[in-house]
Amino acid sequence: MQAKDKCCFRVKVKVASVASFFFILNQVFLGDVAEELFVEAEVKDIEKAFKQELNKLSTKFAERNKSLKYPYTYLLPEKIPIDINI
């Protein structure tokens, strides 16, 4: 690889790293919905029940992971993005 190509490659890697870091900092995860997003009582009740279920799952997974040599963390509710960016 020539020096010019190495330089361009390094710049591309740095740009990709910065973009990934920015994306990670701005992610919103399951259950992290703004409190004032919904105003209807029925919807708020559903949202509250959903958040409680997510908390139960997180607790259950945390307990299970304590006994594992390699904890499974990929699909923890607090690590699942609420949206998909393409």
Chimera marker file (.cmm) of the C-alpha trace (Angstrom):
<marker_set name="trace">
<marker id="1" x="0.000" y="0.000" z="0.000" r="1" g="1" b="0" radius="0.5"/>
<marker id="2" x="1.381" y="3.409" z="-0.932" r="1" g="1" b="0" radius="0.5"/>
<marker id="3" x="1.763" y="6.223" z="1.581" r="1" g="1" b="0" radius="0.5"/>
<marker id="4" x="-1.135" y="8.170" z="0.022" r="1" g="1" b="0" radius="0.5"/>
<marker id="5" x="-3.425" y="5.142" z="0.273" r="1" g="1" b="0" radius="0.5"/>
<marker id="6" x="-2.403" y="4.530" z="3.910" r="1" g="1" b="0" radius="0.5"/>
<marker id="7" x="-3.215" y="8.133" z="4.769" r="1" g="1" b="0" radius="0.5"/>
<marker id="8" x="-6.653" y="7.955" z="3.107" r="1" g="1" b="0" radius="0.5"/>
<marker id="9" x="-7.358" y="4.663" z="4.855" r="1" g="1" b="0" radius="0.5"/>
<marker id="10" x="-6.460" y="6.160" z="8.259" r="1" g="1" b="0" radius="0.5"/>
<marker id="11" x="-8.711" y="9.158" z="7.623" r="1" g="1" b="0" radius="0.5"/>
<marker id="12" x="-11.605" y="6.878" z="6.651" r="1" g="1" b="0" radius="0.5"/>
<marker id="13" x="-11.118" y="4.768" z="9.771" r="1" g="1" b="0" radius="0.5"/>
<marker id="14" x="-11.037" y="7.860" z="11.992" r="1" g="1" b="0" radius="0.5"/>
<marker id="15" x="-14.173" y="9.304" z="10.385" r="1" g="1" b="0" radius="0.5"/>
<marker id="16" x="-15.969" y="5.981" z="10.820" r="1" g="1" b="0" radius="0.5"/>
<marker id="17" x="-14.850" y="5.799" z="14.464" r="1" g="1" b="0" radius="0.5"/>
<marker id="18" x="-16.062" y="9.318" z="15.233" r="1" g="1" b="0" radius="0.5"/>
<marker id="19" x="-19.380" y="8.673" z="13.465" r="1" g="1" b="0" radius="0.5"/>
<marker id="20" x="-19.882" y="5.437" z="15.403" r="1" g="1" b="0" radius="0.5"/>
<marker id="21" x="-19.071" y="7.160" z="18.688" r="1" g="1" b="0" radius="0.5"/>
<marker id="22" x="-21.547" y="9.972" z="17.926" r="1" g="1" b="0" radius="0.5"/>
<marker id="23" x="-24.223" y="7.414" z="17.026" r="1" g="1" b="0" radius="0.5"/>
<marker id="24" x="-23.698" y="5.480" z="20.267" r="1" g="1" b="0" radius="0.5"/>
<marker id="25" x="-23.934" y="8.630" z="22.389" r="1" g="1" b="0" radius="0.5"/>
<marker id="26" x="-27.238" y="9.649" z="20.804" r="1" g="1" b="0" radius="0.5"/>
<marker id="27" x="-29.020" y="6.308" z="20.933" r="1" g="1" b="0" radius="0.5"/>
<marker id="28" x="-32.292" y="5.866" z="22.753" r="1" g="1" b="0" radius="0.5"/>
<marker id="29" x="-33.002" y="2.412" z="24.139" r="1" g="1" b="0" radius="0.5"/>
<marker id="30" x="-36.170" y="0.435" z="24.860" r="1" g="1" b="0" radius="0.5"/>
<marker id="31" x="-38.171" y="1.987" z="27.650" r="1" g="1" b="0" radius="0.5"/>
<marker id="32" x="-36.337" y="5.325" z="27.427" r="1" g="1" b="0" radius="0.5"/>
<marker id="33" x="-39.288" y="7.256" z="26.052" r="1" g="1" b="0" radius="0.5"/>
<marker id="34" x="-39.742" y="10.863" z="27.126" r="1" g="1" b="0" radius="0.5"/>
<marker id="35" x="-42.271" y="10.981" z="29.948" r="1" g="1" b="0" radius="0.5"/>
<marker id="36" x="-44.372" y="13.684" z="28.318" r="1" g="1" b="0" radius="0.5"/>
<marker id="37" x="-44.524" y="12.020" z="24.921" r="1" g="1" b="0" radius="0.5"/>
<marker id="38" x="-47.926" y="10.470" z="25.645" r="1" g="1" b="0" radius="0.5"/>
<marker id="39" x="-50.769" y="12.168" z="27.508" r="1" g="1" b="0" radius="0.5"/>
<marker id="40" x="-53.640" y="9.660" z="27.316" r="1" g="1" b="0" radius="0.5"/>
<marker id="41" x="-54.144" y="7.717" z="30.555" r="1" g="1" b="0" radius="0.5"/>
<marker id="42" x="-54.610" y="4.379" z="28.767" r="1" g="1" b="0" radius="0.5"/>
<marker id="43" x="-51.371" y="4.817" z="26.802" r="1" g="1" b="0" radius="0.5"/>
<marker id="44" x="-49.476" y="5.869" z="29.943" r="1" g="1" b="0" radius="0.5"/>
<marker id="45" x="-50.699" y="2.722" z="31.709" r="1" g="1" b="0" radius="0.5"/>
<marker id="46" x="-49.512" y="0.559" z="28.807" r="1" g="1" b="0" radius="0.5"/>
<marker id="47" x="-46.155" y="2.342" z="28.772" r="1" g="1" b="0" radius="0.5"/>
<marker id="48" x="-45.782" y="1.880" z="32.527" r="1" g="1" b="0" radius="0.5"/>
<marker id="49" x="-46.570" y="-1.857" z="32.257" r="1" g="1" b="0" radius="0.5"/>
<marker id="50" x="-44.086" y="-2.181" z="29.378" r="1" g="1" b="0" radius="0.5"/>
<marker id="51" x="-41.321" y="-0.497" z="31.390" r="1" g="1" b="0" radius="0.5"/>
<marker id="52" x="-42.063" y="-2.734" z="34.378" r="1" g="1" b="0" radius="0.5"/>
<marker id="53" x="-41.816" y="-5.821" z="32.176" r="1" g="1" b="0" radius="0.5"/>
<marker id="54" x="-38.493" y="-4.596" z="30.761" r="1" g="1" b="0" radius="0.5"/>
<marker id="55" x="-37.191" y="-4.069" z="34.299" r="1" g="1" b="0" radius="0.5"/>
<marker id="56" x="-38.262" y="-7.597" z="35.286" r="1" g="1" b="0" radius="0.5"/>
<marker id="57" x="-36.493" y="-9.025" z="32.254" r="1" g="1" b="0" radius="0.5"/>
<marker id="58" x="-33.336" y="-7.027" z="32.964" r="1" g="1" b="0" radius="0.5"/>
<marker id="59" x="-33.307" y="-8.248" z="36.563" r="1" g="1" b="0" radius="0.5"/>
<marker id="60" x="-33.886" y="-11.847" z="35.466" r="1" g="1" b="0" radius="0.5"/>
<marker id="61" x="-31.078" y="-11.652" z="32.900" r="1" g="1" b="0" radius="0.5"/>
<marker id="62" x="-28.707" y="-10.009" z="35.397" r="1" g="1" b="0" radius="0.5"/>
<marker id="63" x="-29.330" y="-12.834" z="37.879" r="1" g="1" b="0" radius="0.5"/>
<marker id="64" x="-28.784" y="-15.480" z="35.210" r="1" g="1" b="0" radius="0.5"/>
<marker id="65" x="-25.623" y="-13.780" z="33.974" r="1" g="1" b="0" radius="0.5"/>
<marker id="66" x="-24.064" y="-13.887" z="37.459" r="1" g="1" b="0" radius="0.5"/>
<marker id="67" x="-23.631" y="-17.643" z="37.142" r="1" g="1" b="0" radius="0.5"/>
<marker id="68" x="-22.258" y="-17.578" z="33.590" r="1" g="1" b="0" radius="0.5"/>
<marker id="69" x="-18.583" y="-17.520" z="32.783" r="1" g="1" b="0" radius="0.5"/>
<marker id="70" x="-19.320" y="-15.294" z="29.787" r="1" g="1" b="0" radius="0.5"/>
<marker id="71" x="-22.424" y="-13.192" z="30.483" r="1" g="1" b="0" radius="0.5"/>
<marker id="72" x="-24.841" y="-12.716" z="27.625" r="1" g="1" b="0" radius="0.5"/>
<marker id="73" x="-25.389" y="-8.986" z="27.198" r="1" g="1" b="0" radius="0.5"/>
<marker id="74" x="-26.288" y="-8.541" z="23.540" r="1" g="1" b="0" radius="0.5"/>
<marker id="75" x="-30.070" y="-8.489" z="23.830" r="1" g="1" b="0" radius="0.5"/>
<marker id="76" x="-30.503" y="-6.926" z="27.241" r="1" g="1" b="0" radius="0.5"/>
<marker id="77" x="-33.484" y="-4.547" z="27.102" r="1" g="1" b="0" radius="0.5"/>
<marker id="78" x="-31.318" y="-1.609" z="28.156" r="1" g="1" b="0" radius="0.5"/>
<marker id="79" x="-29.020" y="-2.253" z="25.184" r="1" g="1" b="0" radius="0.5"/>
<marker id="80" x="-31.645" y="-2.582" z="22.435" r="1" g="1" b="0" radius="0.5"/>
<marker id="81" x="-32.068" y="0.626" z="20.427" r="1" g="1" b="0" radius="0.5"/>
<marker id="82" x="-35.617" y="1.916" z="20.174" r="1" g="1" b="0" radius="0.5"/>
<marker id="83" x="-35.185" y="2.627" z="16.454" r="1" g="1" b="0" radius="0.5"/>
<marker id="84" x="-33.237" y="1.423" z="13.473" r="1" g="1" b="0" radius="0.5"/>
<marker id="85" x="-30.945" y="3.785" z="11.596" r="1" g="1" b="0" radius="0.5"/>
<marker id="86" x="-30.022" y="2.914" z="8.065" r="1" g="1" b="0" radius="0.5"/>
<link id1="1" id2="2" r="1" g="1" b="0" radius="0.2"/>
<link id1="2" id2="3" r="1" g="1" b="0" radius="0.2"/>
<link id1="3" id2="4" r="1" g="1" b="0" radius="0.2"/>
<link id1="4" id2="5" r="1" g="1" b="0" radius="0.2"/>
<link id1="5" id2="6" r="1" g="1" b="0" radius="0.2"/>
<link id1="6" id2="7" r="1" g="1" b="0" radius="0.2"/>
<link id1="7" id2="8" r="1" g="1" b="0" radius="0.2"/>
<link id1="8" id2="9" r="1" g="1" b="0" radius="0.2"/>
<link id1="9" id2="10" r="1" g="1" b="0" radius="0.2"/>
<link id1="10" id2="11" r="1" g="1" b="0" radius="0.2"/>
<link id1="11" id2="12" r="1" g="1" b="0" radius="0.2"/>
<link id1="12" id2="13" r="1" g="1" b="0" radius="0.2"/>
<link id1="13" id2="14" r="1" g="1" b="0" radius="0.2"/>
<link id1="14" id2="15" r="1" g="1" b="0" radius="0.2"/>
<link id1="15" id2="16" r="1" g="1" b="0" radius="0.2"/>
<link id1="16" id2="17" r="1" g="1" b="0" radius="0.2"/>
<link id1="17" id2="18" r="1" g="1" b="0" radius="0.2"/>
<link id1="18" id2="19" r="1" g="1" b="0" radius="0.2"/>
<link id1="19" id2="20" r="1" g="1" b="0" radius="0.2"/>
<link id1="20" id2="21" r="1" g="1" b="0" radius="0.2"/>
<link id1="21" id2="22" r="1" g="1" b="0" radius="0.2"/>
<link id1="22" id2="23" r="1" g="1" b="0" radius="0.2"/>
<link id1="23" id2="24" r="1" g="1" b="0" radius="0.2"/>
<link id1="24" id2="25" r="1" g="1" b="0" radius="0.2"/>
<link id1="25" id2="26" r="1" g="1" b="0" radius="0.2"/>
<link id1="26" id2="27" r="1" g="1" b="0" radius="0.2"/>
<link id1="27" id2="28" r="1" g="1" b="0" radius="0.2"/>
<link id1="28" id2="29" r="1" g="1" b="0" radius="0.2"/>
<link id1="29" id2="30" r="1" g="1" b="0" radius="0.2"/>
<link id1="30" id2="31" r="1" g="1" b="0" radius="0.2"/>
<link id1="31" id2="32" r="1" g="1" b="0" radius="0.2"/>
<link id1="32" id2="33" r="1" g="1" b="0" radius="0.2"/>
<link id1="33" id2="34" r="1" g="1" b="0" radius="0.2"/>
<link id1="34" id2="35" r="1" g="1" b="0" radius="0.2"/>
<link id1="35" id2="36" r="1" g="1" b="0" radius="0.2"/>
<link id1="36" id2="37" r="1" g="1" b="0" radius="0.2"/>
<link id1="37" id2="38" r="1" g="1" b="0" radius="0.2"/>
<link id1="38" id2="39" r="1" g="1" b="0" radius="0.2"/>
<link id1="39" id2="40" r="1" g="1" b="0" radius="0.2"/>
<link id1="40" id2="41" r="1" g="1" b="0" radius="0.2"/>
<link id1="41" id2="42" r="1" g="1" b="0" radius="0.2"/>
<link id1="42" id2="43" r="1" g="1" b="0" radius="0.2"/>
<link id1="43" id2="44" r="1" g="1" b="0" radius="0.2"/>
<link id1="44" id2="45" r="1" g="1" b="0" radius="0.2"/>
<link id1="45" id2="46" r="1" g="1" b="0" radius="0.2"/>
<link id1="46" id2="47" r="1" g="1" b="0" radius="0.2"/>
<link id1="47" id2="48" r="1" g="1" b="0" radius="0.2"/>
<link id1="48" id2="49" r="1" g="1" b="0" radius="0.2"/>
<link id1="49" id2="50" r="1" g="1" b="0" radius="0.2"/>
<link id1="50" id2="51" r="1" g="1" b="0" radius="0.2"/>
<link id1="51" id2="52" r="1" g="1" b="0" radius="0.2"/>
<link id1="52" id2="53" r="1" g="1" b="0" radius="0.2"/>
<link id1="53" id2="54" r="1" g="1" b="0" radius="0.2"/>
<link id1="54" id2="55" r="1" g="1" b="0" radius="0.2"/>
<link id1="55" id2="56" r="1" g="1" b="0" radius="0.2"/>
<link id1="56" id2="57" r="1" g="1" b="0" radius="0.2"/>
<link id1="57" id2="58" r="1" g="1" b="0" radius="0.2"/>
<link id1="58" id2="59" r="1" g="1" b="0" radius="0.2"/>
<link id1="59" id2="60" r="1" g="1" b="0" radius="0.2"/>
<link id1="60" id2="61" r="1" g="1" b="0" radius="0.2"/>
<link id1="61" id2="62" r="1" g="1" b="0" radius="0.2"/>
<link id1="62" id2="63" r="1" g="1" b="0" radius="0.2"/>
<link id1="63" id2="64" r="1" g="1" b="0" radius="0.2"/>
<link id1="64" id2="65" r="1" g="1" b="0" radius="0.2"/>
<link id1="65" id2="66" r="1" g="1" b="0" radius="0.2"/>
<link id1="66" id2="67" r="1" g="1" b="0" radius="0.2"/>
<link id1="67" id2="68" r="1" g="1" b="0" radius="0.2"/>
<link id1="68" id2="69" r="1" g="1" b="0" radius="0.2"/>
<link id1="69" id2="70" r="1" g="1" b="0" radius="0.2"/>
<link id1="70" id2="71" r="1" g="1" b="0" radius="0.2"/>
<link id1="71" id2="72" r="1" g="1" b="0" radius="0.2"/>
<link id1="72" id2="73" r="1" g="1" b="0" radius="0.2"/>
<link id1="73" id2="74" r="1" g="1" b="0" radius="0.2"/>
<link id1="74" id2="75" r="1" g="1" b="0" radius="0.2"/>
<link id1="75" id2="76" r="1" g="1" b="0" radius="0.2"/>
<link id1="76" id2="77" r="1" g="1" b="0" radius="0.2"/>
<link id1="77" id2="78" r="1" g="1" b="0" radius="0.2"/>
<link id1="78" id2="79" r="1" g="1" b="0" radius="0.2"/>
<link id1="79" id2="80" r="1" g="1" b="0" radius="0.2"/>
<link id1="80" id2="81" r="1" g="1" b="0" radius="0.2"/>
<link id1="81" id2="82" r="1" g="1" b="0" radius="0.2"/>
<link id1="82" id2="83" r="1" g="1" b="0" radius="0.2"/>
<link id1="83" id2="84" r="1" g="1" b="0" radius="0.2"/>
<link id1="84" id2="85" r="1" g="1" b="0" radius="0.2"/>
<link id1="85" id2="86" r="1" g="1" b="0" radius="0.2"/>
</marker_set>
